Amino acid sequence: MREAWVVGAASNRYGKLAESAREAATRVSLAAIRDAGLEPKAIQHTFVANCFGLTERQAHLGPLLNNGLGIPEVPSVTLESACSSSSAALHEAYVHVAGGFADAALVVGVERLGHLDTMSATGYFAYAADYPFETRNGATFPGLYATLAHAYQAKYPTRPEMFGAIAVKNHANAAHNPHAHFQKEISLETYLASPVVASPLRLYDCCPFSDGAAAVVVAAREAVRSPVTEPLVIRASARAGAVTALQDRGDLTGLPSSRLAAAQAFRQAKLEPKGIDFFEVHDCFTIAEALALEDLGVFPRGTAARESEEGSTARDGKVPVNPSGGLKAKGHPVSATGAGQVVEIFEQVNGRARGREVPRTGTALAHNVGATGGSCSVHIFGRR
């Protein structure tokens, strides 16, 4: 296996796109390729993540993207793995580059749902759950994650202020992120006064529906003679799955796929959680950030929410988490989310995260979940 690097990365601002998903994906892909100091003709494979293209009556997005890049002959594949689609695409790019099947590959994730009303968008999101047993019976993702939150609260002493601290921290980080959907801080009082969406989750526990696109370029070390940016060495790329429907799980205080993918990734990288300088984790709801940090082994079971309240996960805390603002405040454009996490890590390492810098950037971990954990990807990055 060859050493694979992330050599370029780009994102638009998450929120509501005026252009099509196809146009947004092409725009950020060109930006990422140029950021790598390459031309599109250097790309030998493209991996496009897109879940809901049919809302624009457009499938088979990969070849259309390649046409826009001027490389129509390059092979492409469009992937769907719910919210972890672009991290699954990154895994495929890593396999191709590290395995010698391509010297350079493009990963791009894109989603556009802002043209839909809230009920329609919620319905599309819910298709990623177990439709016959969950979605058809009225369970949307706020309700499913509320179920996880209830199970967590029943087992571990947890006050609303603990979840609120996660939301406040992520909004504070996103306020300094030009890519973020919400660039505004909130107070704990604002959090506590927000309406309940699905008990115990309040409005500010929930990530927004976001449009957006993010792209990264993966290349073999041997193919990059003079990198124009500080590359990210992909030290681990791991994926795992788990039982999809919550009613079939024996424990609701964690996501089995997160634990499995994390264990694989730490073995590959020959690291332990304490060897990671900062984390980008999947926080579609505040409870999800707490579960992720415990599943990854960062904090013992039942302590992550309390650690967040105590400031441990702040940018200047002992374990910086989601300096981007996370899904919670940066936004969640479904198929772009995983690639967007890598954009944040790339910007931190390259000194572009002005106003939201973390103290150390030697190693970083990106954790991206599909739905309620039916799939999960964990990537670990380091410097050269």
N, C-alpha and C positions, 0 to 999 in steps of 0.2 A: 504494500500500500504506500502510495506517495503522500507526502505532506500537502494538505490542501489549505489554501488561504482564502479568506474573504478580502478582496482587494479594492472593492468599490461598493458604495451604498448610497441610496437616495430614497426620499419619501416626499410626498406632498403633505399639505396640511389636512388632517382629518376633519371631517365635518359633513358638509353637503356639497357634492360635486355638481358643477354646472355642465361638465363634459361627460362623455360616456366612459364606462369602465375601460373600454378598448383604448380610447385616447389617453386616459390617465395612466394606464399601464405602460403604454408606449413612451409617454413623456418621462416617467420616473426610470424606466429601463435605460433610455438614452443617457439620462443624468448619471445613473450608476456606472454605466460603461465608460463614460467620459471621466468620471471620478477615479476610475481604475487606470486611466491613462491609455485606454484601449479604443479600438474602433469596433463597430458591430461585427465586422467580418472575422474578428478574433473569436467570437462566440461559436461554439460547436454544438451546443445543445441548450434548449430553453425549457424551463419547467415553470408552468403558469398555474397559480392557485386561484380558483374562482368557484364559489359555491352556487351563487344565485344569478348567474348570467342570463338565465331564462327570464328573469324579470325585465330584461331589456330585449327579449326575444333573440338572444345571441348565445349560442354554444360554440364549442370548438374554437376557443379564443386564441390558443397558442399559435396556429399558423397565421392568423390575422395580425397578431403582435409581430411575428417575424416579418410579415410583409411590410409593416410600418417601419421596422428597423432596417429594411433593405437586405434581409438575409432569408428570402423565402425558401431556399433549399435546405436550410438547417432543420433538423428534426426537433419536434416539440411535443410536449404532452401536457394536458390540462388535468390537474389533480384536485380532488375534493376529499378532505378529511375534517369536515366541519370547521370549527374555529382554529384547528391546528393545521390547516391546509398548507400554508406557506412554509411552516417548519417541516412538514412532511416533504415538501418540494425541495427544501434545503438539504434534507437527508439524501434525497435522490441525487441532487447535484454533487454532494460530497462523495457518494458512492461512485459516480461516474468519473469524477476527477481523481480521487484517491486510487481508484481501480485502474486508471489508465485509459478509460474509454473516451475521455475528452480532456483537453488542456485547460479549457475555460468554459464555464457554463453560467447561464443567467437564471436567477430565481426571481420571480415577480409575483406578488399577491395583490389582488384588487377586488374591491366589492363596491357596489352601488345600490343602495336601498332607499336613499333619501327621497326618491320620487314616489315612494309608496306611503300610504297612511299607516299610522301606528299599528292598527289591528292586523293589516296585511303583513307588515314587516315582522311583527311578533309571530304570526303564523308561519312564515318562511323559516325563521329561526328555529321554531319548535319542531320542524321536520327532522332536525338532527337528533332528536330524542327517539325513544321507542314509540313509533306512531300508534300501533294498535293498543298498547297498554298504558301509555302516558299521554301523548298529545291528544288522541281522540277522546280521552276522558277529561280533558280540560287542563292538563298540566303543561304550563309553559315554563321557560327557564327561571324566571323569578320564583315561581312556586317550587320548582325542583331544588334550587339552591337554598330556598327558605327551609325546605325539609332537612337539608344538610346542616343548616344553621341551628335548627331546633335540636337535632341529634347532638350537635357539638355542645350546645348550652345545657342539655340534659346531663351530659357526662362531665363537663368541666365548668367551674364557676366563671361566668362571663357576663360582664355588664355592657349595656349599649355603648357606653363611652369607649370601650375597647375597640369595637368595630368602627366607631366614629373616628378614632385616632388614625385608623388606616385611611379612611376617606380624606380627612383633613391633610394628612401627609402627602397623599398622592395629588391632591389639588394644588398644594403648595409647590410641588415639583413641576407639575404641568404648566403652572403660571410662567415658567421660564423656558418652555419648550415651544418653538415656533411651529412644530408639527402638530401640536395638541388641539383637540376639539375644544376643550374647556381650558382657557388660559386665565383662570380666575380662582383665587384662593377662597376657601370657605372656613367658617369658624365651627367649633364644636357645637355652639348654640344653634347655628344654622342647620347643622346635621340633625340635632335632636328635635328640632321643630319641623323637619320635613315630614311629609305624609308617609304612612305605611303603605308599601306596595304589596308585599306578601309577608305577613308577620313571620319573623321579627325584622325583616329587611325593610328599610326605609328608602325613600327616593335616592338619597345620597349614598346608599350602599350599592347602587346599581350602576353599571357602565351604560353609556349611551349607545344607541344605534348610530354608527358612523359610516360615511363613505370614505374611501381612501385607497391609496396605492403605495406600495413599498417594494424596492428591488435591491438585490445584492448580487455581486459577481463573485463566483468561486473559481479559483485558478490554482493550478499546480505550482508549487514553489519553483520547479525547474523552468516553468514557462514565463515567470515574472523576473526578468533580469534586473530591472531598476524600478521597483515600486514607487509610485508617486505619492502614496499615502502609507501610513503605518498599517500593515496588514494584520488581520486577526488570524491566528493559527487555529484551525478547528482541531481541538484536542480530543473531542468526543462528539459523536452523533448517534443518539440512541432513541428508539421508539418502542412503545409498548401499548398493549390494549387491555381491556377489562370488560367485565359484564356491563352492558349498557344501561339496562333498566334498574332504577334504584330499588324496586321491590325485590329484586333477585340478589341483592348484595347482603352479606352478613354483617357488615359494619358500614355506618354512614359518617364516620368521623375522619374520613380521609379518602383519597382516590387511589385505588390499587395500581392503576396504570402509571401514576406519578411516581410511586415508590419503585416500581419495576424499572421504568426508564431511567430514573435517577441512579439506581444501583448499577445499571449497565454503564451509564455515562461516567460515573466516578471510577469504575474499574478501568474503562478505556483510558481515561486521563491520568490514572494513577494518582488521584487526589481524594481528599475528604472534604466535606462541606466547609470545614474551617479554612481550607485552602483557597476558597473563592472570595475575591475582593468585593464584588457586588453582584446583585441578582436582578434580572427582569423576569417576573413570574406572572402567571395568568390569573388576573384578579378581576374577572368579569363581575364579581360581587365581592364585597369586603371579606366575607367568609372564605372565599376562594383563595385569597392571599394568605390567610392564616393557615388553611389546610395545606397549601403548597409548601410553606416554609417548614411545616412539620413533616410532610411527606418527603421533602428533600433532605431531612435530617439536620436542618439548620437549628431548630429549637425542639426540645422534648414535647411530647404529646400534651396538648392542653395549655401550652404556655405562649404560643405565638401572638395571640391577640393581646395578652398582657404585656409582652415585650414591645409590641407596637405602641401601646399607650405610654410605656416608659421611655420611648424615644430610640429604642435599639435599632429600628429600621430606617431612621432618618438618613439623609444624605451624609451627615457627619456622625452618624451613630456607629455602633460596632459592626452592624451588618446592613449596609445600604441596600434598600429594596425599591425597585421601580423608580429610579431617578427620572425616568421619562414622564412619570405621572401614571404609568400603567394603563390597562384597559379602562380603569375606573375614571380617569380624567383625560389622559391622552386620547382615548377613544378606542372603539373596537370595530374596525371594518372587516370583521370575520376573516376572510381569506388573506388579508394583508397583515394581520396582527403579528404572526410569527416572524415574518420578514422585518416588520417594523421594530420588533425587539432587537434584532441584530443591527438595524440602523442606529438605534440608541447606543448600543455597545461600541459600534464603530466610531460614532461621534465622540463618545467619552474618551476612547483611546487616542483619537486624533485631535483632541483639544478643541472640539467644536461645540461642546455642551456648555456654553457660557451661561453662568447663572445657576446651573444645576450640577456642577462638577462633583464627582465623588473623590475622596482622598487618594484612593489607590485603584489602579486599573490594570494590574498585572494579569489577573484572571477574572473571567465573568461567566455567568451561567444564564441561559435563556430557557424558560420552562413554558410550554405552550400546550394547552389542553383542548381536546375536541369534545364539545357538549359537556356532559357531567363526568367526563373521564373515560368514555368509550375508547378514546385514543389519547396519546400523549407523546410529545417529543421533548427531549432535553439535549441541549447542545452546550458544550463547554469550550470557551475560547481563551487563548493566551497570546502574549506577545511573542515575537520572534526570539 
